[in-house]
Amino acid sequence: MPDYRVILEGAWIVKDVSSLDDAISIAISEAGKKLNPVAAYVEVEAGMLACPFCDGELNSALVVAKTALVGILLEMKVFNAETPEHATRIARSVIGKALRDIPLQVKEVCPL
């Protein structure tokens, strides 16, 4: 059975933050702390969006009234999955248990 790399996108809310960089750092840190005891093998990084004007990359975060919404990417390797859909279900289950109340969406699934 093949192995897959599954990337999920999540939305993280950070309150009482003063800058965009602080919000991104706090979101990654908090997500890592919640994943650490259960799923320490999940990699967490800041999400990026494509700029519609210059085709460059922009941070996937927004700060309004000292509250931030940060898009984070959660990458997990799934071994011995039957299909890409099976790998997705496994990743959503593992990550979803650790990060309750965080909306998750599949960004990418590719074979290793």
Helices and strands as residue ranges (DSSP letters): E 4-15, H 20-39, E 43-46, E 48-50, E 57-59, E 61-64, E 67-78, H 84-98, E 104-111
